[in-house]
């Protein structure tokens, strides 16, 4: 597909709305006002629609200068790594005029000349990344400026062609977003079951209430809420677990020195004893294996869809079904956790030293470990146990010696949990792999269309086959 080239300045509303850096967070920061699009937003998603963000109080003058409209592109100005420079965020169908911070700049297109969705995908493509790298300045941190960017020539097919291509590529996003929503729901279901069984001990409380056994004072308030909820439901809905499963839980608690009250027959274990922390994996120096770094760990869901092949020269080693937990701040606070699902068979992989490898032991399976790694109490323990200087604090392995979990001595409950959650995690893995495949196809289409290797009707047929 041949096309002219225009400078971005000729396609934007530059005379009326110059691309500008955003505003600095005011000292008058409040919990009400306009949504605040931060640099971190461009790493969390490709689109800004209705994400929950901080709210900022701004003046009318600041709102006029720094608010965003649907179709605006926001670019990261600077980053400690070149990959972060020029990464862009497309503002979707917002109606509340969000404002953007100073580490970003805004590009607003002339809607009669350019289709912003087409140029959004252009800047995500290899062509766009090459353009960004060409103008990036390498100082203490790589950076770009709005004035340098709008001076660059970009392909300019007809507006109709831009729209067809942009809409075609966006059709992938709908399926990808559906997959992400499904994974969010599946993760929430697994986390809720883990918390109910192993943190709140709900089945034990239900059994104790049914048997008329004493409820420990520390658990009395939670037990009262469950009893009240049971009274408000029909007898068939009183228990959320089938009787055959509920009967595998005890009906009373015993007091322990390390964890306080735990279910009878359950043993308090420090985490270093209950699971494997950084288990031994054999990988020879120089052996080429799959490598994942911190950016590969998701903040929600568990799938790791970014890896590369590298020669092993040190770092954390892992196998399929191992759980990777971020050990540095702020990644740990942000929830970065991943389940290794991209290796083949028993082949080992490796990554940076910035995460801890966690693996189940005995009847404690990878779904249990993955849910534990995302449990709020556990993560708070890790965060409060971090050591090191500000900005480079790290979780030490010793922190697992002081965190205790209550483990059933009879493995039946653990096996039941695995039977309940393994299909959920397999479904999440399948959805994650499908999302990665769709993203890969999407990202190869634009270069092929621009180079003439692929025509729009052919691309439409391909999309119909893969979505």
C-alpha positions, 0 to 999 in steps of 0.5 A: 500500500503506497502512501504519501508522507506528511509531518505530524505537525501537518496532521495535528491541530498544532496552531490551536492546540500545541502538543504540550507537557502536562501539569505538575501535581499541585500542592492543592491535591485533593480527593475530588476533581478531575482524573489524573493520568500519570506516567504509570497509566501508559504502562498499565494499559494502551487505552484510557477509558474509565480506569480508577485513578487519583483525582486532582483539583485543578483551576479552570485555566489548567483544565482548558490547557491540560485536559484530554479529549477522545482521540488524543495521544499521550506520550511518555516523555522520559524514562530510565529505559528506552523502551518506556520513552514514546510509549503512548496511550490513546484516550478513549470515549471519556466525558469527564475531561481528565488531565495529564501530568508533566511526564507526558505530552499530548498530541491532538490530531485534526479529525478531518485529516487524520484518524487517531486510532490509525496513528496510535497503532503506527506508534505501537508498530516497529515503524513507530518505535524506530521513529521514537528511537531516532529522536530519543536523546540519551542523557541520564535518562532517555527522553523525547520532546513534542517538538521533535516528534511532530517534526517527523514525517509519517505515512499518510494513506487516505483518511478512508484507508486510515479508518479501515486499518485502525478499526480493523486493528482495534477489533483485536482489542475487543477480544483481548479485553474480553479475555482480560475481563474473564481472567480477572473474574477467574482470578477473583474466584480463585482468590475468594476461595483461597481466602475463605478456606485458608485465611478466614476458615469459613467452612470451619466456622460454619461447621462449628456454628452448626455443631454448637461449638464455641467460637474463639473471641478473635473470630466471633465477629466474622462468625456472627456475620456468617450466621446472620447471612445464613439466617437471611438465605434459604436452608438450601443456600445456607452453605456454599459448599457441598456437604461432601466437601464441607465434611472434610473440614473440622468443626472447632479451633485450637490455640497455637503460639505462632498463629493464635486460633487455627482449625483443629488438626491444622498445623501452623508452618512458617512459609519456608517450611510449607513451600519451596523458596527459590528452589534449586534448578540446574541451568548451565552457564551459557545455555540459551533459555527463555528469559523473563524480567520484571516487566513481564510480571502482571499486576493482575492475572498471572500470565507471563506473555513477555519473554526472550531467549538469552544465554544464562549468566546468572539470575533466578531460575525456574520451571513451569508452574513456579510462581514469581513474586516481585521482590523490589519496590514499587513492583511488590506494592503494585501486585506484580506476580506471575505464574510460569506457563511459557516453558516447554516440558521440563526445560528451565527458564531464568530471569532477573534477580528482582523476583523470588521463585515460589513453588509448592511442596507435597499437596500444596499446589501451584494454584495455592501458591499463586493465590497466597502470593496475591493474598493481602496479608502476605503481601503486607508482610513482605512490604513491611519486611523489606530492607534497603535504601529508599527506592531500592528496598528488597524482600529478603528470603528470611521474611518467609521464616516469619510468615505462618500459614495453617496447613491441614495435616490431612491432605484432603482439603489441599487436594480438594482446593487444587481440584477446584482451582486447577481448571480455573488456572488452566483456563486463565493460561489458555486465555493468556496464550490466546491473548498473546497470539492475538496481540502478535497477529495484530502487531504484524498487520500494520507493517505488512499493510504499510509495506504492501505485503498485505492488502486490506481485504486480505487482512480482513479475511485474516482477522475473521479467521483468528478472532 
